[in-house]
């Protein structure tokens, strides 16, 4: 499981660090419009990829841990309450017979 976490970090977080380093190195360089568009596209893709780290770790735990699956299943079924009708006892006025 630790190996899967390491692979997930390498795939999702490493490009973010590389992009930040590139941005710092080239911050004072003159860039034309095409290069700025390309860099903004790369930033968008890297940000999207790094956001997969959170959901990826959740899915990794769902796949590998039976106790985590059980806890998630209990939470989901706890939120979904059954539609139950509570009987209503109307107060009746007693008649003298």
N, C-alpha and C positions, 0 to 999 in steps of 0.2 A: 504494500500500500504506500509506503514511503517513496518507493521508486516512481509510482504513478504521480504522486504529488510533485516530485522533482521534475518530472517530464512536463507536468502541467505548468509549473513555474517557468521553466525554460521556454515553453511555447508561448505563454501568455504575457509574462512580465519582462523578459529579456528584450524584446523589440521596443518596449517603452523606454527602457534605460538607454538603448542605442539611439533612439530618436531624440531623447533629451540631450545626450552628449553631442549629437550632430547639431542640434539647435544652438547649443552653447558655443560650439566651435565656429559655426558660420553666422553668428548673430551680427557681426560687423561687416559681413561681405555684401557687396552690391549684387542684387538678384533681379532678374527680369520677371515679367508677369508669368511667363510659362513655368519658370522654376518655382515661383511662389504658389501657383496652382498645384503643381506636382507635390510640393512639400505639404501643403494643406491636405491634399488627398491622403498622403502617407500618414499624417497625424491623425486623420479621421479613422483610417483603417487600424492603426496601432491602438488608438483609444478603444475602438470596438473590440479588438482582440484582447486587450487587457481587462475589459469588463467581463469577458467570458471566464476569467479566473474564479470569480465568486460563484457563479452558477456551475462551473466545472467541478469545483471542489464539492459542492452539494451533490451533484450527480455521482461523483466518485464515491462519496460516502454511502449513497443509496445503493450503488452497485456492490460495494465491498463489505458493508457492515450490516449484519442481520439485526442487531439491536437498534441501529439507527433507523432502519426500515420500519421496525416495529414501533418505534417512538413516533415517526412521521405518520404512520398509519393511524395510530391512536389519536394523534392531534387532528388529523383530517376528519376522522369519524366523530370526534368530540365536537367539532365545529358544526357538523351537519346533524342537527337535532331532528328527531322523528316528529312527524306531525301527529300529535296526540290531542284528542279532545278530552278535556276535563269535564266530567259530569257536573252539571249545575243543579244543586238541590234548591228548588224554589221553596221559600218559606210559605207554608200553607196555614191558613187560619183554620183552626180546628172547629168543627161544628158539633154542637151538642146534639146527640141523637136521642 
